[in-house]
Amino acid sequence: MAGYLGNKSDMIVHDLANMIPDCQIYYVKKEDKTYFVPDSLEIAIKEKFSPCQHCIKR
């Protein structure tokens, strides 16, 4: 199972293991979803995605 999901429309990456109700992950359109290979937050950030303030605590 994937660990991170990117939303191409707002360039936010979400942690699928830490979703909370405030996270907008349920509203990401199918065509805006992207996954990362390898599946890591570092790769998502290198691809210019910003961590979700609700499901990724840094």
C-alpha positions as CSV (number, residue, x, y, z in Angstrom):
1,M,0.0,0.0,0.0
2,A,1.2,3.5,-0.8
3,G,2.3,5.7,2.1
4,Y,2.0,9.1,0.4
5,L,-0.5,10.6,-2.0
6,G,0.2,13.8,-3.9
7,N,-2.5,16.2,-5.1
8,K,-1.3,17.8,-8.4
9,S,-3.9,20.6,-8.3
10,D,-2.6,22.1,-5.1
11,M,0.8,20.4,-4.9
12,I,0.1,19.0,-1.4
13,V,1.4,15.6,-0.3
14,H,-0.7,13.6,2.3
15,D,0.4,10.8,4.6
16,L,-2.2,8.0,4.1
17,A,-1.4,6.4,7.4
18,N,-2.1,9.6,9.4
19,M,-5.2,11.0,7.8
20,I,-7.5,13.0,10.0
21,P,-11.0,14.6,9.3
22,D,-9.4,18.0,8.7
23,C,-7.3,16.6,5.9
24,Q,-8.7,17.2,2.4
25,I,-7.5,13.9,1.0
26,Y,-11.0,12.5,0.3
27,Y,-11.7,15.4,-2.1
28,V,-8.6,14.8,-4.3
29,K,-9.9,14.1,-7.9
30,K,-8.7,10.9,-9.5
31,E,-6.9,12.8,-12.3
32,D,-5.0,14.9,-9.6
33,K,-3.7,11.9,-7.6
34,T,-0.1,11.0,-7.9
35,Y,2.1,8.5,-6.0
36,F,5.9,8.6,-5.5
37,V,8.6,6.1,-6.4
38,P,10.2,5.4,-4.1
39,D,7.3,6.1,-1.7
40,S,8.9,8.7,0.6
41,L,8.2,12.2,1.8
42,E,11.7,13.3,0.7
43,I,10.8,12.3,-2.9
44,A,7.5,14.2,-2.8
45,I,9.3,17.3,-1.5
46,K,11.9,17.0,-4.3
47,E,9.0,17.0,-6.7
48,K,7.9,20.3,-5.3
49,F,5.0,19.1,-3.2
50,S,4.4,20.7,0.2
51,P,3.5,18.5,3.3
52,C,-0.2,18.7,4.4
53,Q,-0.4,20.6,7.7
54,H,-3.0,18.2,9.0
55,C,-1.6,14.7,8.3
56,I,2.2,15.3,8.3
57,K,3.7,16.7,11.4
58,R,7.3,17.8,11.0
